[in-house]
Amino acid sequence: MIDTMIHKFRFFVLVAVMALYGGHAVGQNGRWEKELSNVSWKLWLDHGASWYNDKVYLPPVDITKLPVNPPSCGWEKLHGNPMAIQTNVPGTVEEHYWGEIGGAIPDTGGDFKGVSWWSRTFDLDVSQKGKRILLAFQSANLRAEVFVNGKLVGYDVIGNTPFDVDATDAVVFGGKNYLDVRITDPVGSFSWNDNTLMRWGDNLVPAVHGFGGITGKVMLKAVDKSVHIADIYIQNQPSPKKVKIVTTVENWSGAPQKGQIEISLHEKGKPNAEVWGKTISAEINTASKTFEVAATVPQAKLWELTTNKPVAERHAQLYEATVSFIDGNQVVDNQSQHFGFRWFDVKEKNGDKRFYLNGKRVFILAAMTRGFWPKNGIFPTPEMAERDKEALYDLGLNTMLMHRAIGQPLVFDYADESGLFTYEEPGGYRVTPNRWDSIEGPDEQAYAWRSEKLRRMVIRDRSLPSLIIYNLKNEETNPPNDRDIKDMEMVHALDPSRVVTYNSGSDIGKSGDEYYRNKPNDPFELHALPFKPGLIYGGWWDQHHWYAYSGYTDDMYRNPKFYLRGVINAARVPLAKDSLYPLNKKKVVFFGEEGAFGTMVRLQKIKEEIEKTSSTGFREQEHLDWFEHYDRFLDETGFRKAYPNVDSLTKSLGRNLHYFHARNIENIRMGNIADAYNMNGWASASTRTDVVDMYRNPTADASIIRYYTQPLYVAVKLRNKVVPIGKSPIADIYLVNEENLKGTHKLELSLTDENGNTLFEKSYSTKVKGGEDFGQMLVEGVQLPSIDKAGYYTLHAKLQSNGQVKATGFDKIFSVDIKDGVALKGSIAVMENDGVVADFLQQNMNKETTPFSKSAASTDVLIIGDQGEGGIASDVMQNILDRVEQGMSLIVLTQADKVAEQIDNRLKRVPKFYDGEGIKRWGGSGRLFTGLNPVLTGLPQGESMSWEYQCFYKGAHMGENAQVQGIMLDYLGLDLVVALGNQGSKQILTALGRIPLGKGKVTLSTLHMIPHLSSKEPNAVVAKKLLVNLLTY
């Protein structure tokens, strides 16, 4: 009882002292701290510095034996340098000089390689004499040489991780101190690739982002010269309301130190709200000693996910452990670490491995970020971190996956505070050869470099409640070697309470049976589970897919036994044989990277953001340039009638990406086997696979994905969403249920047309399982009536119990009437090798055509179809264009570039009609979109070509790759019908357009139309309709 009273008295004294001095314990009561970042610093680029051939030194370093590199201008001129600019820390060179160096285009044109100096002054009160003075750096990229009053006091080259500097022997008490940090930025990437080693003279550097600067907070500390609390690790336990407080205390005195360690667990930021406390005796006879204390707190509130909670409840319960070393009645040192009471683990139920949080099953809905941020490139401002969080909530996601780059502290802060999961990779861990820099593979230094970065990452983040998984590598093609295994064991020893995985993307480069077959002890699935001894081979299936089609296609859902991610799918496009390989529920099923196609970023929103500050930072001039290009496009083509501004266009382009992810998520959730879905990507910079762009703007209406991430709804699955009239669609009905709805319910289905007329109604009695059955089939094979008119139809689903609606859902059908009362007039000739166009017109439109030749009689319309490998002879082409000038209409369905070149030769105008660069095949990177045009009668207009136009994004048969392509034509005189954008270029191509030539006109198309004219796939009806329209309007 007396011990408890003493503990509380000392603790409240400490609280009072901290409150008195603005949150910092000062004087003789513990450590004193002052933040040196977020205030004015000076930045100077030292172009005269030598650095390329430097030897680097990995920790631990003896500072007295290191070379000293003063500024090339000298110390006096450094501190009064007129070329230095005012800046803030954290900061990077690139945020100030990217555009000035030349970084508009190409992307890496603004990269600064070399030495920069970051300088400021600070004062130390004479009362701090007798203390050890430390400078704590949260992060720097890459090499930091720290000088105080011209003396080298610190050195670190690991990069992007915390390190401390002892400045005791260099500081002045009671006067001004000069802090100068020499940052060397020798290498760096601005893309997703963190695999390849980078060359810095003779040094092989694990991949890092190429932004140089002080990239985290800087703290000035005065601590006791003898005893220092170096680390607090709050280790969560399988019983969620239990934790272990692991405190590492350093003894710098060289003599034994005795005292007491006092621990208080309290609500974060509320030292008076203590929930548990304890004092233990401590004797430190060595340089460092660790103390472990277990705490059980029955009244603790658990840390929970909040994605599906109301906005007012989106905050998680956080606690703080304050640890003090006491000598007598004096607080010698003190430190705090926030944490949450929670337990995340993998368990098995009915042979199915699943994720659990606090004993309840959870499904991971993640977005992967590659660690790129506006302006500075590498770290978030508080405002951007807030946007990052809000974007997750807007989309209904519960996890931020730090992909190929170490996580940023502000991201962890918001995740911890809000109740969102995080998953972390160190970045640069694969250390693969780099033939461009003549690097055959890693040396011992490179291996040690990556291991130290990994070690620091784990120590930095192992108490954070949001963090659930560490992963070392991405898309590794080699099994773990001895060093990999040793590092995994190191991580598991440093933090035995979390999952550790060797690799994400386990079957990269494999094919055939090796790709599909079950591998029980697969080394690529090497992982460790919380508090399970040793490493585990097999049992963690993490697959990546790069969907080759730029949006939703009916191949994504064929039937209940064959749908995308309901089986083991091929890496790029669904194949019929995929249906033979079900998912293995005995393993954790983690879809670790889904998508890989992208969309244009929100250029107008970004422009408005940049205009608030300046355009000196990372890619900012490029974004402004791209906006101007898009804005001119709208005026020059007349597309502004469909898209009032650039933002309406880019948001429309984003619909494909968002809708693909939305329906893919639905497939995985309703199947009830998979455990995680991670979408590619988030602020992905060079790849632009952006669900959310670098400025944290969702690239389409966030509600598209949010509908399919809601915790409870009826999943309506149409086996064909695009159909010709006369087709009777089939639907399957599932329930996505994370709210434990259970019992007998009535399912009501109804089909309505665009005017709200009901064409079909039917009800079913269903039994809802609830519990851990997050997805279940309700009704299979619902036969809908024949769709007899063109337009949109909606199949509605409603689940009721006792007269109350518990869940709803819907899906849409688009029906197309090829003829729509049209009778083709005039004579039509066809020039083709395969007869596809002629057969289509005869069989579907009852229109006879004639084959074309130079000597053929005149015709009203000529259609150029497939020409094989030979192409069109020059004299024949000239004959065709002569006829066009005399009044014939020409429709070109293939070799549009060859025809455009001949048209350009005839027009002889400036600017040129055709740029001469041929057909540009953009595949999955291409994004088709339409204007307002009679040619699109009966089809969607004034929007991106989404699922209704899926035939133009895919082959005519399952498994065929996309052929999304266009040509660069000048817009003057061009009647543009379908344009083609690209996620990674400002260019906008023509995919379908008309140009007058003499008395006639030429329609040029690069759309993948011909194969669909003979296809029996229902969605091919859109290509057929478009050809009929080209002949009609």
Secondary structure, DSSP 8 states (H G I E B T S, - for coil): -HHHHHHHHHHHHHHHHHHHTTT---TTSS-EEEE-SSSEEEEEEETT---TT-----SS--GGGS-----TT-HHHHHT-TT-EEEESS--SHHHHHHHHT-SSSGGGG---EEEEEEEEEE--GGGTTSEEEEEES-EESEEEEEETTEEEEEE-S-SS-EEEE-TTT--TTSEEEEEEEEEE---BSSS---B-EEETTEEE---BS--EE-S-EEEEEE-SSEEEEEEEEEE-SSTTEEEEEEEEEE-SSS-EEEEEEEEEEETT-TTSEEEEEEEEEEE-SSEEEEEEEEE-TT--B----TTS-GGG-----EEEEEEEEETTEEEEEEEEEE-B--EEEEEETTEEEEEETTEEE-EEEEEE-S-BTBTBSS--HHHHHHHHHHHHHHT--EEEE-SS---HHHHHHHHHHT-EEEE--SS-S-B-BGGGTB-S--HHHHHHHHHHHHHHHHHHTT-TTEEEEEEEES--S---HHHHHHHHHHHHH-TTSEEEEEE-TTTT--HHHHHS--TT-GGG-EE-TT--S-B-S-EEEEEEE-SSSS--GGGEEETTEETTTB---SSS--GGGGG-B--TTSEEEEEEEE-------HHHHHHHHHTS-S-SBTHHHHHHHHHHHHHHHHHHSGGGT-SSHHHHHHHHHHHHHHHHHHHHHHHHHHT---EEEEEEES-TTS---SB-TTS-BSS-THHHHHHHSSEEEEEEES-SEEETT---EEEEEEEESS---EEEEEEEEEE-TT--EEEEEEEEEEE--TT--EEEEEEEEE-----SSEEEEEEEEEEETTEEEEEEEEEEEEE-SSTT----S-EEEE-SS-HHHHHHHHHH----EE--TTS---SEEEE---TTT---HHHHHHHHHHHHTT-EEEE-S-HHHHHHHHHHHH--SS-SB-S---EE-GGGEEEEE-S-GGGTTS--SSB--GGGGGGTS-SSTT-----EEB-B--TT-EEEEEEEETTEEEEEEEEEEEEETTEEEEEE-SS-HHHHS---GGGHHHHHHHHHHHH-
